[in-house]
């Protein structure tokens, strides 16, 4: 730094040279006459002019502030950049995970499509309305051999009487079977003549059945999804309310399926285009209106029914589902139209009844039978023409029947054969095969 040669004078900084970062001082005694050249070689001819020291100090402070602010901005930019990199990495990982899941789902869909193509490519002889067991064969008995062989003819099984009144009953699989009795404790011995399979079924006053280490409630619902597979859904107990089990009656083994979205019991079940559907039911003292369909290994929520109900009956005819009977405020028949994707009430006056049987016939016709009104079991059989709303009485059942679930039928010529299972009072019943004339 350059100083005044007069050592006694007051020295103060007057000029800062940015060329060499030097501060030059000036003598106050010779403020306007004293000059000094900048020692920097590039400014050897430049004379420095005095500046105000206060302004100089302010300038230095501003430079420092700008430097600090710049450093702060750089730190913030670096932090934001790091954050962006991390977020980008997270998005990439999420996208890869989603892509893996979608690939798995697509593989599952492809497998399902291959199964469907295989099914529809097989010769189908007048099979009824997507349900493997709701068969309608019209006016040609020669075409019924394929179907009859597929579901096997009824077989007589031996029933060992333990308590109460028992009778021989016809069954079509090796699944346990017995007739309605009471809530009393009982046992039953079932023998399948074809493979010698034996099973012992026990139940008690709790209204449940123990079979192959599974406690099956009579509140649950049973649906035939193939000639040798029975799907069991729902239950009153907390551990069973969302359950979905599949029983293979050929190999006598259970497998678990995806759980229901809504827990339920006393609901209605039907196969719609080969997919199991659960409708309504009861849960925690409330009647349910929710409807679910098992599709591609997940329960899909469908449009709700208009009138919540339980212990009703459902049947599928072509692209429609008919729902009838049960406990509800308004005794109406409801229909699900696939084209509209909604339920509608139809104008058919029918007497109130709980747990009836409903079978879809050829065309928009239903055969409604059995059920319970108060303490009375109903043996009435009615044919409902859904186009005109007219009801026609058919030959009555030989006995009153309630809770005839899992109904299916075979027709040949002018006779109608119906088979149903019955669930009531803790028992599971296979109904007799009867003939009802349409004449």
C-alpha positions, 0 to 999 in steps of 0.5 A: 500500500502506498502512504504519504511521505509526511509521517506526521499527517493523518493517513486515510484510505482514499482509493482502492485499485481493483487491478492489484487489490491494493488500497492507496492512501492520500495526504489530507494536507495535499488532497487536491495537488498530490497525485500518484499513479497506479503501480499496476503495469496496465495502468502505469499512466493512469492517475488515481483520483481520491474517493470518499472512504465511506462510499468505499466501505459501503461498496466493500460491504455490498460486494461481501453481501453479493458474495454471501448471497451468491454462495447461499443461492448456489447451496440452495440450487445444489440442494434442489438439484439433489432433491430432484435427482432423488425424486426422479430416482423414486419415480423411476423405481415406482414406474419399474414396479408398476410395469412389473405388476402390469406385466404380471396382470397382463400374463394373467389376463392372457392365461384367462383368455387362453382358457376362455378360447379353449372353452369356447372352441370346444363343441357346445351342445345347447348349454345354458346361459353361462352356468355349468349347471343351469342347463336348458336342453330344448325338445331334443333328448338326443343332444342331452347325452353330452351334458348328462355324461358331464354332470354324471347321473344321480347315484344312491348313497348309503345314509347311516341313521344316528339321530332323527329321521333320515332317508336315502338321497341322490347325489351327483358328487362325493360331497357330503349330503343329508336331509333336513332334520333339526338343530340336534347333533347328528352324524352321517355316513356317505359312500360314493360307489364310483371311487369308494370315498367315505366321509363322516359329517358332524354338526351340532346346535351351533349350526355348523358342519365340520368337513376336512378340518373346515368349519362350514356354517349354514350361514355361508352360501354354496355355489356350483362353479363346475360339475365338481367344484363348489364355492363357499362364500361368507359366514356369520362368524368374524373369521368367515364373513369375507371367506371364499373357499373352493371345494374340489369334490373329485380330489376332496380338497379345499383351496382359498380364493380372494376374500370378499370386499364386503363381509356377508351371510344369507346372501344370494349366489349365481354364475354370470357368464362363468363368473361367481356373483354374490348379491345382498345378504346380511351383515351386523343386523343390516340387509345389504345391497352390495353386489360383487363378481369374482373376475380375474382372481379379484372381487369386482364391485357391481351396481347395487340392488335397489332393495337390500335383502337377504335369503333371496334367490337368484338365477341367470338367463342369457345376459340378465340376472333375476333376483327374487324373494328374501327378507326385505321391505318391498317384495319385488323382482329385480333384474340386472341388465348387462347392457345398462349395467344396472338393476331394475324392478319389474312388475310381477306381483308375487307372494312374500316368501323367504329363501325360495328356489328360482330357476331360469327357463328358456326365454324370459321365464322363471320357475319359482318354487318352495320357500317359507312364509312365517312358519309354513314351508311352501310347496307351490311352484309358479312359472313367471313370464317376465315379458307379460308379468303373468304367473302360471301355477305348476304341479306342486312339490310333494313336500314343502321346501325352504332354502333350496339354493344352487338350483339347476335344471335339465329339460327334455321334451315336455318334462322339467327335471330340477335338482337343488341343494337345501341349507337350513338349520345347520344341515345341507340337503340335496333335493330329489330329482322330480318331473314337472309337466309343462302341459 
